[in-house]
Amino acid sequence: MSGQTSILVSGRDNADAAPKKAVPPPDAARMIRTWRQRAGLTQEHLARALGVTFSTVSRWENGHVRPSSLAWKACRSQRNAEPCS
């Protein structure tokens, strides 16, 4: 090897490592509702911002279902983009 050192993690080069999945925590319902209320958003406004239906946000907040990994990532991105009042 021409003097180069490669660091392997789990048999894979770091550059090839897959990004971690954004898994919603068990208390995602409480987190979403609290953040939405602090941001002054209605369920309908949050739904539009995330590209989901109002009833989907309602089901998340009531704990009937948890957001998918993709939806949770979008929630986190939206939360970071919106100033909380």
C-alpha positions as CSV (number, residue, x, y, z in Angstrom):
1,M,0.0,0.0,0.0
2,S,1.5,3.3,-0.9
3,G,1.8,4.7,2.6
4,Q,-2.0,5.3,2.9
5,T,-3.9,4.2,6.0
6,S,-7.6,3.4,5.8
7,I,-9.8,3.4,8.9
8,L,-12.4,0.7,8.8
9,V,-15.6,0.7,10.8
10,S,-17.5,-2.6,10.9
11,G,-15.6,-3.7,7.8
12,R,-16.6,-0.6,5.8
13,D,-14.7,2.5,4.9
14,N,-16.1,5.6,6.7
15,A,-16.9,7.3,3.5
16,D,-19.3,4.5,2.5
17,A,-21.1,4.4,5.9
18,A,-24.8,4.7,5.6
19,P,-26.4,7.7,7.4
20,K,-28.3,6.8,10.6
21,K,-32.1,6.5,10.3
22,A,-34.0,9.2,12.2
23,V,-36.2,7.0,14.4
24,P,-39.0,8.8,16.3
25,P,-38.7,8.4,20.1
26,P,-41.5,6.8,22.1
27,D,-42.6,10.3,23.3
28,A,-42.8,11.7,19.8
29,A,-46.5,12.5,20.2
30,R,-45.8,14.9,23.2
31,M,-42.8,16.4,21.5
32,I,-44.7,17.2,18.2
33,R,-47.7,18.7,20.0
34,T,-45.5,20.8,22.4
35,W,-43.3,22.1,19.6
36,R,-46.3,22.9,17.3
37,Q,-48.1,24.8,20.1
38,R,-45.0,26.7,21.0
39,A,-44.4,27.6,17.4
40,G,-48.0,28.9,17.2
41,L,-49.0,26.5,14.4
42,T,-52.2,24.7,14.0
43,Q,-52.3,21.0,13.1
44,E,-53.4,22.0,9.6
45,H,-50.5,24.5,9.1
46,L,-47.9,21.9,10.3
47,A,-49.5,19.3,8.1
48,R,-49.1,21.6,5.0
49,A,-45.5,22.4,5.9
50,L,-44.7,18.7,6.1
51,G,-46.7,17.6,3.1
52,V,-49.0,15.4,5.1
53,T,-52.7,15.5,6.0
54,F,-54.2,17.2,9.0
55,S,-55.5,13.8,10.2
56,T,-51.9,12.4,10.1
57,V,-50.6,15.1,12.4
58,S,-53.6,14.5,14.7
59,R,-52.9,10.7,14.8
60,W,-49.2,11.5,15.6
61,E,-50.2,13.9,18.4
62,N,-52.7,11.5,19.9
63,G,-50.2,8.7,19.9
64,H,-52.3,6.4,17.5
65,V,-49.3,6.1,15.2
66,R,-45.7,7.3,15.2
67,P,-44.3,9.3,12.3
68,S,-42.2,7.3,9.8
69,S,-38.5,7.9,9.8
70,L,-38.8,10.2,6.9
71,A,-41.7,12.2,8.4
72,W,-39.8,12.5,11.7
73,K,-36.7,13.8,9.9
74,A,-39.0,16.4,8.2
75,C,-40.5,17.4,11.6
76,R,-37.1,17.9,13.0
77,S,-36.0,20.0,10.0
78,Q,-39.2,22.1,10.2
79,R,-38.7,22.6,14.0
80,N,-35.2,23.9,13.4
81,A,-36.4,26.2,10.6
82,E,-39.3,27.8,12.6
83,P,-38.6,30.3,15.4
84,C,-40.5,29.2,18.5
85,S,-42.4,32.0,20.3
